[in-house]
Amino acid sequence: MAHHKSAIKRWHQSLRERERNRSRRTRARNAIRKLREAVAAGDGDAIREALSRAYSAVDRAAKKGAIHVGKADRLKRRMAHLVQKAQSKQNAA
C-alpha cells in the first residue's frame, strides 16, 4: 500500500479508471457478440446496425485506452470480413 499522499491519490484514480476501462471493454465485446448473432440470423438491416454499433464501441474503447489501437483495428478488420462473408453467402443463395 502506498504511503505518500500523491501515491494514494494515484492508486484511487487507477481503481476508478480500471472500472471505467472494464465497462468500455465489456461494451465493445457485447457489441461484437451482437454483430455475430445478427450475422448468424442473416438479417441484413440488423447486421448493418450491429456493425455500426460495434465499430463505434471498439473505436471508443481504443480512444480512451481501454484496448490498444492495433487491437481495435484488428477487431474491425475481422468484423468487416465476417459481414462481407455473410453478405456474399446471402447473394449466392
C-alpha positions in Angstrom: 0.0 0.0 0.0 1.2 3.5 -0.8 2.3 5.8 1.9 2.6 9.2 0.2 -0.5 11.3 -0.3 0.1 11.6 -4.0 0.7 7.9 -4.4 -2.6 7.1 -2.5 -4.4 9.5 -4.8 -3.0 7.9 -7.9 -4.0 4.5 -6.6 -7.6 5.7 -6.1 -7.6 7.2 -9.6 -6.3 4.0 -11.1 -9.1 2.0 -9.4 -11.7 4.3 -10.9 -10.1 4.2 -14.3 -9.9 0.4 -14.2 -13.6 0.2 -13.6 -14.3 2.6 -16.5 -12.0 0.6 -18.8 -13.6 -2.6 -17.8 -17.0 -1.1 -18.7 -15.7 0.1 -22.1 -14.2 -3.3 -22.9 -17.4 -5.1 -21.9 -19.5 -2.8 -24.0 -17.2 -3.4 -27.0 -17.3 -7.2 -26.5 -21.1 -7.2 -26.2 -21.4 -5.1 -29.4 -19.2 -7.6 -31.3 -21.3 -10.5 -29.9 -24.5 -8.9 -31.0 -22.9 -8.5 -34.5 -22.1 -12.2 -34.6 -25.6 -13.0 -33.6 -27.0 -10.8 -36.3 -24.8 -12.4 -38.9 -25.9 -15.8 -37.7 -29.5 -14.7 -38.0 -28.8 -13.4 -41.5 -30.9 -10.1 -41.2 -29.2 -7.5 -43.4 -30.6 -4.4 -41.6 -29.6 -5.8 -38.2 -26.2 -6.6 -39.5 -25.6 -3.1 -40.7 -26.8 -1.6 -37.4 -24.8 -4.0 -35.3 -21.7 -3.4 -37.4 -22.0 0.4 -36.9 -22.5 0.0 -33.1 -19.6 -2.4 -32.8 -17.3 -0.1 -34.7 -18.3 2.7 -32.5 -17.8 0.8 -29.3 -14.4 -0.6 -30.3 -13.2 2.9 -31.5 -14.4 4.5 -28.3 -12.6 1.8 -26.2 -9.4 2.4 -28.2 -9.7 6.1 -28.0 -9.9 6.0 -24.2 -7.1 3.5 -23.9 -9.2 0.6 -22.7 -7.9 -1.5 -25.6 -4.9 -1.0 -27.8 -5.4 0.8 -31.1 -3.9 -2.1 -33.0 -6.3 -4.5 -31.4 -9.2 -2.2 -32.3 -8.1 -2.2 -35.9 -7.7 -5.9 -36.0 -11.2 -6.4 -34.5 -12.7 -4.1 -37.0 -11.0 -5.9 -39.9 -12.3 -9.2 -38.6 -15.8 -7.9 -38.2 -15.8 -6.4 -41.7 -14.6 -9.7 -43.1 -17.3 -11.6 -41.2 -20.0 -9.3 -42.6 -18.6 -9.4 -46.1 -18.6 -13.2 -46.0 -22.2 -13.3 -44.7 -23.3 -10.9 -47.5 -21.6 -12.9 -50.2 -23.3 -16.0 -48.9 -26.7 -14.3 -49.0 -26.1 -13.1 -52.5 -25.1 -16.6 -53.7 -28.2 -18.1 -52.2 
